[in-house]
Amino acid sequence: MFSVLLLLLAWCAAGTACARLCLAAVRAATAVVTSAEASGSGGREREPGGELTLHEAAFLSGGPTRVVDLTLVSMARGRRLLLAHTGWVTVVDPEPEDEWERSVLGAIGPQGQSRLAPVRRAAAAADAVRGLADRLVGAGLAVPDGGGGRTTVAEAARQVRVAAAAVVALGLVALLMPEDGGAEDWLVALWFALPLLLALGCLAITRVEAHPYARWASPAGQRLLAAAVAAEGVDRELALVAVRGTRALEEPGLRAAFTHR
């Protein structure tokens, strides 16, 4: 029967996607555990647990670029930089107050003015951001290798969702085809329900065990992020930028500077 061929395709799609998701979840968990063990034996600077700094929260939420965005917003609010809505950044005060501002000023260059996009790229690759990443990975709060393991989990989960949709489509095609072997509709539907249940079950387990599919933060880092905005003595707007990005900015001009193309 042609329905059997469609059923085989459904099983292949669901089985392959679920296997990739399981492997991705195992790799991500292994990477985090290995990082935490290395931290315990290697004496990293950043200790696991405790409250996050704003730059640490920014990295765990959005990676290197988020750290740079936080620094740019902080400098703009302190009148040390001018962020134009046209996407240009101009230095007002060339004296950096910390390593983050030094990275941003170095990315802008000696001319004191530049487009914002190349500044963000250059500052995100600076030594200060790489050092922060190493400390967070060593403390078990960030995922090693730029978040690759967790990204794979997210991508694999999307593949399983696509496979589930494909199983449904193949099942409908099989039901709408003229009967070629005398199989009842309910039996054909039951055949295709099995790979669909496999895909949905795998997604449900992954959602419980690994959701949200954070790109940068490990499970321990995600737990600390929940309290980052509510911490006492923290500038709330900067905390929102660190956790949610520049879309959390209340000033339209600053938002326009980051969204200008």
N, C-alpha and C positions, 0 to 999 in steps of 0.2 A: 504494500500500500504506500501511496505517496505520503500519507499521514505519518508513517513510520520515519521517513526521511526527514520530515519537518520536526518530528519529535527528537531525532538524533541531533539535529541542529540546535534545538532548544537546550538539550542536556549539555552539549558542548559549550554553548554560550554561558549557561549558568554555572557549570562546573569549573570552567576555566577562570571566570571572574571571581568566584568564591575562593578558589585556590590562591589566586593572586592576593586577595584581601587578607586571607589567613597568613600568608607568608609576609605580607607587608606589616601586619600587626605584630607578628613575632619579631621581625627585624627591628621595629621601632621600640618594642619593650626591651629587647636585648641591648640596644644602643643606650637606652636610658640607664639600665642597671649597670652596664659596663662603665658608663661615665660616672655614676655615683660611687662605684667601687674604686675607680681611679682617684676620685676626689678624696676618699677616705684614706688612701694610702699615700697620696702624693702631696698632701699639705697645700692645697690651693688657697688663694687669698680670700676668696669669698666663701663664707661658711654657709652650709645649707640652712634653710629656715630663716626666721627673722623677717623684718619688714623690708620691702623692696625700696630702693631709691627710684626716683622718677625715670632716670635713664635705664635702669634695669627693667622697670615695668614697660617702658617704651620698646626695648629690644624684645622682650618676651611677647609683646602684643603684635608688633609689626616689623621686627627685624632691624637691620642697620639703618634703613631709610627713615624709620619712625624715630630713631634716636636723633638723627640729623634734623628732622622736622621739629622735634621738641626743642632742640637747641636754637633753631632759627626763630621759633615763636618766642622763646624766652628772651633772646637778644632783641627782637623787634619790640617786645613789650617794655624792655629796659632802655629803649632808644639808643641801642648800640648798633642796630642795623635798621635800614629802611627797606621794607618789602613792598614793592609797588604792585598794584593790581594787574599790571601789564606783564608780570612774571620776571621782573628785574630785581636784583638785590644790590644795595649800596651800603658800603661800610660808613658808619658814623663815628664809631670809637674803635680804632685799630688795636687797642690793648685787650688781649683776651683775659678773662677771669678764671678760666679752667681749661682742661685739655679738650673739652668738647668745642668751646668757642675757638680755641687755637686751630682745631681741625677745620672748622667752617671758614675762618679767616684765611687759612692756607689754601682752601679750595677756591675761594673768591679770587685770590691772587693780589699782587702788589698794586694793580690798577684800581682796586677798591670798588669795582663794579662788575657784575656778571649776570648772565641769565641764571635763573634759579635752578633749572633742571640739571645742568652740568655740575653745579655746586653740590647739589644733593647726591649725585652719583659719586663725585670725588670724595666728599666728606664721609660717605658711607663706607668707603674702602680704606679709611685712614686707620692708623695704628691704634688710636684710642678705642674705636669701635671694635676692632678685632680683639683687643685685650679684654674688653667687656664681654664679648662673646665667649672667649676662653674661660673667663672666671665663672660665668653662668653655667657653661657646660660642665666645668669641673665640679661645681656645686650640685650638679644634678637637676638644675632648674631649667636648662635649655637643652634642646635636642642637638646632638653633634652633627657636624657636617652641614651647617646651614639649614637644619630642619628637614633634611632630605627624607628621613624615615617617616615622619609624620605627614609630609606631603604625599608620600607614596600611599599611606593609609587613606588619605582624602581622595586621591585619584582612584585607588582601587575601589573605594566605596561608590564613587560615581560610575565606575565600570559595572559594578554589580547592579546598580539601579538601571543602567542601560540594558543589561542582560535580562533583567526582570521584564522590562518593557518589550524586549524582543521576544521573550517567551510568550507573553500575552498576544503579541501580533501573530506569531507563528500558530498559536492555538486557534486564533480566530480564522486564519487562512485555512487551517485544517478542517474546522467546523463548517466553513462556507463552501468547501470543495464538494463536488459530487461524490457520493459514496463509491469507493472503489474496492472495498473489501467487506462490506456489510457491518462495519463497526458502528455501534450506536453513538449518538452525539454525546451522551453522558459519559461513555467510556473514553471517548477521545478527550473530552474535557478533563477527566480524571488523570489521564496520562500526562497532560500538560500542566496540571496542577502540581504535580510532584516537583519538577524543576523550579516552578515558581515558588513553592514553599521553601525549597532549599535556598533560593536567593533572598527571599524575604526574611527567613530565619537567620541567615548569616548577617544581613543588615541589622536586624534587631539586636543580635548579640554584640556586634561591633559598636552599635550606638550606646549600649549599656557600658561596655568595657573601655571604649576608646574615645567616646564623644565628649567634648567637641574636638574635631580633628585639627588641633592647633598646629600651625606650621613651625613655630619657634619654641613654644614653651612645652616642657615636659609636664606630666601630671602634677608633680610637686610645684612647678612654676605656675601652673594654672590656678592652683589653690591659693597661692600667695597673691596672684593678680586680683582675685576677688575682693581683697581688702585694700588694694592700692589706692583707690579713689577715696575711700572713707577714712583713711588714716588722718590722725590729728596733725595740725601744723603744715599740711600740704596745700599748696595753691591748687584750688579745685579746677580751674580752667586748664592749667598745665597738666594736671593729673588726667583730665579727660582727653587732652591731646595725646598723652602718652598711651592711654589704653584704647582710645577709639580713633585716633588720627586727627588730621586737620579738619575733617568734616564736623568735629565738635566745636570748632571755633565760633564764637559769637559775633565777631567783627567781620562784616562782609568783605572788606578790603583785604584782610589777611587770607580769608578763604579763597578769594579770587586770585591771589598771588600764587597759590599752590595748584589751582585748577587751570590756570591760563595755559593755552597751547599756541 
